[in-house]
Amino acid sequence: MGYLVSRDDGWRMPDWLWERVAPLLPEPPSHPLGCHNPRVADRSAMEAILLVLRTGMQWNALDATGICSCSSAHRRFQEWRAAGVFAEIWRQGLLDYDEQVGIDWSFLAADGAMTKAPLGGPKTGPNPTDRAKRGRSARSSRTRQGSRSGSRTTARTATITSS
């Protein structure tokens, strides 16, 4: 069976990078009975994880690549994320970049999002998109006359009225 990813595909980790990443990996957990299938090589698992992260492909698609199985790669990703491996790789990469090129720490940016407060209650104030509207208009709540399409509703619709 031919695999989609060949050995010289350009997506594999270079040796110099693997030499820096390998010491950051935690010791593999031991199986209590010691009778399980051999563990996938760490480098293969890391290459599979990086392929998923770089391309955005689904974990299940790894099975077709032949690097390693999707379940092994995802399990190892969870192990290493919990151990802080990826945060440490990021930290060391920032330190190396700062040493070689320099990071301008004087410019910082923040990003955020505004969403509805799930438990805000009356303290949150009026919704800014309402623009002080007073309930529904007669056009939008046609319960007795039927709708414009001719269909009639038998259930009552809620009418929102400000007090």
Secondary structure, 3 states (H helix, E strand, C coil): CCCCCCCCCCCCCCHHHHHHHHHHCCCCCCCCCCCCCCCCCHHHHHHHHHHHHHHCCCHHHHHHHCCCCHHHHHHHHHHHHHHCHHHHHHHHHHHHHHHHCCCCCCCCCCCCCCCCCCCCHHHHCCCCCCCCCCCCCCCCCCCCCCCCCCCCCCCCCCCCCCC
